[in-house]
């Protein structure tokens, strides 16, 4: 178990930034010491994208848009839903191994624990986003707009990575075991597939379309597609959903840390 070393200052407790930085550094060190995690994440991402692009893509119609142009932006935007299970499992494992109890015994802000964990896992999610985008270009995706539009869309994907990191941290904090955390994270697949990420929502049964349209993933992926063409449609709704998830779930994570 990797220890956290907080600077000792007589009469003072570590500040929010210092404590969060140490928590993040510990999580990143653990990730770097098991490179198989990052390698398998990249392989899994590539295989899923390959399957959607070449196995299912021929049977899916996205209107006048080529399926690869429809698929890749949404897949990059939602890749954290596929990799987030690892975050939930890591958080649950820390609780099961007693590491969370050690953190709670330290004189540090519980907000620092949430911030540090979120920062570390967001960094690994950014790695997933970048490698997935690279595979998207390898599999035939091309920017429909300028490179500035592409960077704006990538930035929005990074924002989503931070938002859903908080979501999976909360799942891990409430799971009783690593296996339970893995099972809870599968809920994300429901939202990913019942959305406009991989097929147009209009192709779904009428009774299912309202859920597909109004749940958070659809406006998020639609906003990324819009940015790639220089448009700003759906961005307001996507940012509203992102803000709502963070505002609601970040305090939940802090409360859970306070009540082990």
N, C-alpha and C positions, 0 to 999 in steps of 0.2 A: 504494500500500500504506500503510495507516494504521500509524503508529509507536506504540509503547508507551513512555510516559515514566514511569520509576520515580524516586521522590525520591532524590536523591543524598545520602548521609550517610557522611562519611569513616569508614572502619573498620567500617561496618555494612552488611549486606545487607538488602534489603527484606523485611519480615515476610510471613507467609503471607497475612494479610488485605489488606495493601497491594498485593502482587503480584497476588493473585486479583482484586482490585477493578479494577486497571488492565487485566488481560486481559479481564475482563467488559465494561468500559467500551469498549474497542476493538471488541469483537465487536458490542456494541449500536450503536455509532456507525456501523459498516459496514452494519448492518441498517437503521438509520434513514435512511441516505443513499441507500438503494435501496427506496423505499416500494412499488415494484411487487411486491416479494417478499411484503409483508404483505397487499397488496390481492389478489394472485392466490391467496394462501393462504386468505383469507376466501371468495373466489369459489369456489374448488375445494371447500372445506368445504360451502358452501351447496348447490352442485350435487350433490355426493354424497348429502347428506342429503335433498335434494328427490327425487332418483331413488329412494332406498330408501323414502321415505315415500309417494310418489304413483305411482311406476312399478311397483315390485316389491311394495309393501305390500299391495295388494289380493290378491296370490296367496300371501301368507305368513300362516300362522295361528299365533298365540302363545297358544293356549288361551283362557282367559276374559279375558285382558288385551288391550286395544286395541293394535294393532301400534305405533302411535306412542308409547305409554307403554312398550312393550318396547324399541323401537329407540333413542329419543333418549338415555336414560341411558348405554346401551352405546356409542353413537356418540361422545358427549362424552368418556367415559372412555378410548376408544381412538383419539381423533382424532390423538394424537401419533404413532401408527403410520403415519398418512398424511402427516403433515407432517415426520416425522423424517428423511426422505430429504434434506431441505435441510440438516440439521445435519451428516449424514455427508459431504455434498458440500462444505460449507464447511470442515470440518476437513481433508478430503483436498486441497482447493484450497490451503489454507494450507501444507500440506506440500509440494505441487508447486511453489508460488511461492517457497519458501525461507523463509517467515515462521516456520515451526516451528523451523528451524535457528537463526534469530536468537534465538528464545525460549530455546532450549537453551544458547546461548552466554552467557546472563545468569546472574548468581549468585542465582537464585531457586529455591525449592522446586518440584519437579515436581508436587507435590500442589497447589500454587497454580495451576499451568497447568490442571490438570483441574478444580479447583474454580471457577476463573474462567470457563472455557468452559461448564461445566455451569450456572452461575448465569445467564449471559447467555441461553443457549438455553432454559433453563427459563422465563425471563421471556417469551420470544416464544411458548413453548408455552402459557403461562397465557393470553396474548392469544387464541390459537386456541381454547382451552377456553371462554373467556367469550363470544366471538363465536358459537361453535357452539351453546352453550346458548341464546343469544338467538334464533338461527334455529330451534332446537327449539321454543321457545315460539311463535314466529311460525307454525310449521307445525302447530300444534295440540296440543303437549304441555302438560300441566298437572300441577302437583305433586300426587302422591297423598297426601302427608302435610303436615306443617307447614313453614314457611319455615326453621325451625331444622334440620329434616331435610334440606332442600334444600342449606343451607350446608354441612352435614356431608358430604353426598355430593360437593359441589363441592370441598371440601377434600381428599377422597380422590382425586379426579381430578387435582388439582394435585400430590399426592404421586406419582401415577403419571407425571405429566409429568416430574418430576425423575428418577425411576427410568429411564425410557426415553430421556431425554436422555443419560444415561451409556452406555446401550446403543449409541446411534447415534454418540456420540463415539468409542467403541471401533471401530465399523465404519469410520468415517472415518480413524482412525489406521492401520488395517491395509490400507485400500484403496490401490492403487498410483496411482489417478487419480480425478478427479471422476466419470468415467463408471463406473468400477468401483464407487465408493461408491454411486452411484445404483442400480446393479444389485444390490449387496448389501442395500440397504435394502428391496428388494422382498420379502425373506424375511419381513418383518413382515406383509405382506399375507396370507401363508399362515396365520400365527397368528391374524390378525384374522378371517379368513373361516371357518377351521375352529375355531370356538369358539361359545359361546352368545351372541355379540354381536348377530348379525343374524337368526339363526334358532335355535329351540330345539335343543339338542344331541341330544335324543331323536328328532328328525326325520331325522338322518343315518343312513347305513348302520351296522349293528351293529359292523362291524370298525373303523369310524372314530370311534365314540363314545368309546372310552377315551382317545384322544388329545385329542379336543375337551374332554373333561371334566377331564383332569388337567394340561393345559398351562396356563401362568400367566394367559392372558387371560380364560378362563372364570370363575374365582373372582374376578378383579378386577372384571369388569363385573357379576357377580351381587352382589358386595358393595355396589356403588353402587346397584343396584336395591333391595337390602335396606334400605340407609340411608334411602332416600327414603320408605320406609314405616315408619320408626322401628325397624326390626329391626337386629340386629347379626350375623346369620348370614353366613357366608362371609368376614367381615372378617379373622378370624384367619389363614385360609389366604392371603388376598390380601396382607396385611401381611408374612406369612412369605415369600411369593414376592418381594415388593418388596425386603425386606431382603436376601434371598439374592442377587438380581441385583446390588444395589449392592455388597455385601460381596465378591462374586466379581469383578465387572467394574471397579470403581474402581481396585483395585491393578493390574489388567491395563493400564488406561489409563496409569497412572503408569509402569509398566515400559516400555510402548511409547514414551512420551516420553523415557525414558532411553536407548532404543536406536533412534535415528532411522534 
